[in-house]
Amino acid sequence: MNTVVRIMAGSFATVVGFAHTALAGNAYEAAPTVADNGSEAGVFLLLAIGALIVIKSVATPKPSQDAETPADAEKSE
C-alpha cells in the first residue's frame, strides 16, 4: 500500500510540474519595462508599519504577575 501511494504521489507531482512549466511558458511575453520614476511608496509603507509596531510596544504595559496566581505551586501548599 505504501508503494502505491508513493507512485501516485510521484505521478501527481510530475503532472503538476509539467503543467506548471507548460502554462508558465505559454504565458511568457516580452512586456515593456515600466520605469519606477523614483517612487518611494514601499519604503514609506515599511516605515509606517515599523512605527505602528513601535508605538504598540511602547503603549502596551508589561504584564505583571497576577496576585491571585501563586508563583510556585510547591510553595503555596
N, C-alpha and C positions, 0 to 999 in steps of 0.2 A: 504494500500500500504506500509506503514511504517513497519508493522508486517512482510509482505512478504520479504521485503529487509533485515530485521533483521534475519529472519530464513535462508535466502540464505547466508548471510554473516557468520552466525554461522556455517552452514553446510560446507561452503568452508573452514573456519578456522579449523574445525575439521578434514576434509580430508587432508589438508595441514600438520597439526600437526602430524597426523598418518603417512603420507608418509615420513615426515622428520624423525620421530622416527624409522620407518622401515628401511629406507635407511642408517641411522646412525648405527643401529645395524648390518646391513648386511655388512657394510664396516669396522667393527671393527676387528682388528687383533692385536696380541701382537707383535709389532715390537721391535727389539732390541734397547736398549738405546745407543745413539751415544754420545760419550764424547765430551765436548766442547773444550778441550785442551787449556783452558785459552785464548780463542780468545776475543780480546777487540775491534773488528771491530764496534760493535754497539755503544760503548762508544765514539770511535773516530768520528764516523759519527754524533752523537749527539753534540759533541763539535764543529765540523766543521760547522754544521748548526747554532749553537749558535754564533759562531764567525762571520759568514756571516750576521746574524741579527744585531749584534752589529756594525759591520763595516758599514752596510747600514744606521743605525740610526745615526751614527756619521757623515757620508758623506752627508746625506740629510740635507739641510739647513731648519731651522724653517720657516714656512710660515708666511709672514708678511701681514698686511692688505693692500689691493690694494688702491692706492692713488685715483683712479677714482671712487671707490665704496664708497658711504658715510657710515659712521659708524652707524648713526641713521637716519632713513628716516624722522622723525619729525623735526630734527634739520636742515636738508638740505632744507626744504621748507620755 
